[in-house]
């Protein structure tokens, strides 16, 4: 199965360099506010797409179980070191374009600071939709090409690409900004209904972050975030969407093996062979080591 290229953070110390030492305490706090407002009070099984080192995972307090998915084993190992081996957490390395889950499994999903690495965003979102139950909640964050800074730079002739056009812009290799209208159309086409939109990082300016404490800027950001219902001019936008259809009363299977399918051929169930999972459909074997299920490449 041919899929678009993947942005791989393998071997990266992204959590430390970008978040803990990168002067982004304000952005982190502002995102926490948005998540708190948009997350359901309770849920059964949440899929965290692009979980990284688990920065946001402790914020999903209402969900009974959480699946942390990332392409990078390095990032997942850092998340596991931080969160531990509680039965509440499952760590899976996989390609978002080929999610290794059965259909209609999750009643919630988040994708924060991840869509901007998707060269084919509709394809990635289609995979998310496939794994969600009807009426599931999907919280999506995306990098907004229609932000105020981009508009001003375009009007002043300092930027070639048009922030008002609907197509994504790749401002760096495998880093994309998206137009809000395009995001809304993709979600609608996939059967999602947008219930809330919050604009985030209104004050993402180096000068402001040097002058004011992160907590103060984040509190102001929280007050401004509901304006996303009217307009989206910030660099980051959060959307709460629900998959249309009647809610399913069924409970997700308790055994992890019953959640999984082969990402290459779609066969379910897989066979447990101690240190790997075997696909009886295509014969591929998928590693399980150091507490992480690895569906990126089959074992040779």
N, C-alpha and C positions, 0 to 999 in steps of 0.2 A: 504494500500500500504506500503510494507516494504522498508525502505530506510536506508542507512548507518548512523552511528552515527554522531552527529553534535557537533561542538565545540561552546559552548554557552558562550558569554561574558555578560550574564545577571548579573546586579549588579556590573559590573566592571567599574573602572575609567581609562580605557585603554588609552584614549586620553591624559589625564593629566600625568599619571604615565609613559607611554611608550614614548610618543612624546614630551610633553611639559617639562617634568622633567627628561627624560631619556637620555639626551645627544645625540639626534638623529636629530639635526637641519641639519647636512650635508646630511643625507639620505633623509630627507624631501625635501630639495632644489634640490638634484639630481633627485629625482622622478618627481618633478615639471618640470624640464628641459625636461625629457623624454616625459612626457605627452604633453607638449607644442609642441614638434616636431611631435608627432604621432597623435594628435587629429585633426579631420577635422575642417576646418574653420567654418562650419555651419552644423546644423542638426536640426531635429524636436524633436525627443523623445529619450532620453538616459536612459538606465537602468544601474544604478551603483550598482553592486553586491558586497556585503560586504562593504556597505557605512560607517559603523561605526558611529562615531560622526560627519561625514561630513568634514573630513580633506581635502579631495580632491575636494569636490563638487564645491566650488567657482572657480575652475580651468576649469570647463567645460563651458566656456563662450559662445561658439558658438551654444549651444543647446537651443532650445526654452523652453523645459520642461524636467525635470529630475525626475526619480523615484529612490528614495533612498531605497534600500532593504538590510535588515540585519536580522539575526535571533534574535538579542537582542533588546528588547523594550527599555532597558536602553540606549543603544547606539543611537537609533533613537530619543529618547527624548532629548538627548544632542544635536543631530544634529538639531532638530526642535528649541531648545532654541537658537542655534547659527544662524540658517538661517531664522527662522520665518515661517509664514504661507502663504507665497506668493503662488499664483496659479501656479507658475513655479515649485514648489516642491511637490512631493507626497511621503509619508512615509509609507513603507510596511514592516511588520515583517513576514518573511516567510522562509521556508526551500528551499535552492537552488535546492535540488533534486526534489522539487515539486513546481515549480514556478506557481503562480496563475494568469497567463496571457494567453490571446489568442495567437494563432500562428501568426507569421510574423507581430508582432506589432512594434518593435523598429527598428530604423535605426542606432542605435549605442548602444554599451554596453562596460563597463569597469569592470574588475575584478582585483583589486590591493591588494596584500597581503591577498588574500582570498583562492586561489587554494591550498595553502600549508596546509589548514585545511580539504581538501577533501579526505576522505578515498577511494572514488571511483571517481577519477577525470574525466574519460571519461563519466561517467553518468551525472556528474554536467555540463560538457561542452555540452553534448547532449541537456540538458534542455535549455542552453543559445542559442544554435543553433535553437531550435524549436521556440523561441520567436523573432528571428531576421528576418527582411525582406531580400530578396535577395539583394546583394551588400552592406549590412550593414557593418559598421566598428566595429570590436571587438578588444579592447586593453586589452591584458592579461599580467599580471605580474606573474612570478612563481619563487619559490626558487630553485636554481640550484644546483643539487648534484655534478655536474662536475666542481665546483669552484676550484680555485687554491689551497686554503688552504686545502680542502678535499683531493685533489690529493697528496699534500705533506705529509699530515698526513698518508695517506694510504701507500705511498712508504716507510715512516719511521717506519711503523709498529705500529703507534699510533691510528689506526682506523681499525675496523674489516670490515666494509662494503666497497664494491667496488664502487668507484665513476664512473667507466666506464660502469657498467652494466645498462641496460635500465629500470629495475623495480624501482619504487619509494622506498625511504628509510624513515621509520618513526623514526626520531631521538629523538622525544619525543611524548607523547600521543597526537594523532591527529595533529601532525606537520610533514609534509612530504616535502622532497626535490625530485625534478624530473630531469630526464635526458633531455637535449634539444632535442635529437632525438626522444624521446618518445612523447614529447609535439608536435613536428612537425607532427609526424605520426597520432596522435589523431586528430589534427586539419584538416589534409588532409582527413582523413577518414570521417569526419563530413561535408566535403564540403567547408572548408575554404582555402583561398589562402593567404599565408603569404607575405606581401608587405614590411615589414621592421622589423628589429630586433635590439634592442639597449641593450647593457650591462650596468648595473647600479651598483653603489656602489663599484667602483674600489678601493677606499681608505678606506674601512670600517675596520680600525685598530684603536684601542684605542689610541696608541701613536701618530699617525698622527692627530687624532681629537683633541688631547691635544695641539699639537704643532702649528697647522694651523687653521685659522678661517674657519667656516663652508662654508661661501660664496666662499672663495678661493678654497677649496677642491671641492665644487660643480661645480665651473667653469671648473676646470680641468677634472672633471668627464664628464661634458657635451662635452668636446673636445674628450674624449676617447669613448664615448658611440657608435658612428657609427661603431666602430670595431666589434660590435656584428654581423655584416653581415658576418664576416670572422670566428670568433671564439667566444665561450661563456665560460669564465673562472671566471666570477664574481658571487657573491652570489645571485644576483638578475638580472633577464632578463625580458625585456619588448618586447612584440610582437604585431605588428599591422597586423591584419588579416581581410580579406574581405570575406563575404559569397558569394560564386559563384552564378551566375544567373543574369538575367537582372534586373535593378533597377525598383522598383515599384513606379509609379507616385502618388499612392493614399496617402492621408493624414491620419495620425492617428486620431481616433475618439477623439473629444474634451472632452466628458464626461468620467470621470474615470470609471464609472460603465461599460462602453462599452469595457474597457480594460481587465476586470477581468473575471476569470473563477474559478470554484471550484478546489482547488488543489487535492482533493481526487477523484472526479469522472469526472472532466473536463467539467461539465455543464456550459454553457454560454447562456444568461446572468444571473447574480445573481439579486435577488430582494432587493431593498433598504428598510430596515425596521428601519429607523432612526439610532439607536445605534448599529445596526449589519446588516450584509448582509445575506440573506437567499438563500440557494441553492435549487431550485425546483426539482433538479434531485435526490439528496440523502437525502435532508431534513436537512443537517447540517447548522448551523448558525455560522457566523464569525464576531468577534467583530470589532467595530470601536469606539475607545475612545481616547481622548486626541490627536486628529489629526493623529492617527496611525491606519491603517488597519492591523488587526492581523490574519494571516492565519496559525499560528503555530499549534494550537489545537482548534477544534470547541468548541463553548459554550455548556455547559451541560444543 
